[in-house]
Each structure stands twice: as C-alpha cells, then as structure tokens.
Amino acid sequence: QVQLVESGGGLVQAGGSLRLSCAASTVTFSVYAMGWFRQTPGKEREFVAAISKSGSNTLYADSVKGRFTISRDYAKKSVFLQMDTLQPEDTAVYYCAATYSVSGSTYYIRASDYRAWGQGTQVTVSS
C-alpha cells in the first residue's frame, strides 16, 4: 500500500502562490493515478485536480482551472500542485490521493475512486 505525505501549505494573501508537494513511499509510484482534493469543516471532500498514471491526461475543477497546475515527477516519486492567484475561497485542508490504475490515460475525480490518502496540509488565504 502506497503511503503519501503532503507538504507546502501555509498562510498567503489573496493573489499569492503556493506549491504543494506529495511524496509517495513506494517503489511502484508509476502504477498510480494521482489526485488532489480539499476539505473545510462540515463539508464534503472536494475534487481539485487529477493526473493519469502516465501523466498524459489532467483534469481540473472549474473553480481552479487556469490557476492551479498538477504535475508529477517519477524520479522523485512526487506529485505537485502549483497554486497561483489564490483566493480566500481556496482556504482548506488539501489532500493528496493515489489509486492503482491499469490505464495510463485514465484520471479519477471521485474521492471514492482513491485508495490511499495523505494526512493533509493546511492552506489559508487571507483577503
């Protein structure tokens, strides 16, 4: 089972940027499709971005499209989320997730599709 550890969260003013990292503790990182989700207290976990096993396909939630970029580095066994032009409504705990994928081009957008999750990292955007 893959284990994930997020980092890079923090406090930033509206319009600023943060880069989140997710390190995978597995030698088979390349077999997993990856995703980023976020959650605030009392709300369901919300899809943010996803990337396929091969890295060939990505998908973003409408609320972050054009501002966030998901990427992966196979040598570092990590997934990244570059967040630009942050807004107060982006404030949440951000989670990295992984799921085994047979297809190299398939991405997953439902939380229930993922089998492994990180502990989360807090992102706070002030107005």
Secondary structure by P-SEA (a helix, b strand, c coil): cbbbbbcbbbbbcccbbbbbbbbbcccccccbbbbbbbbcccccccccccccccccbbbbcccccccccccccccccbbbbbbcccccccccbbbbbbbbbccccccccccccccccccbbbbbbcc
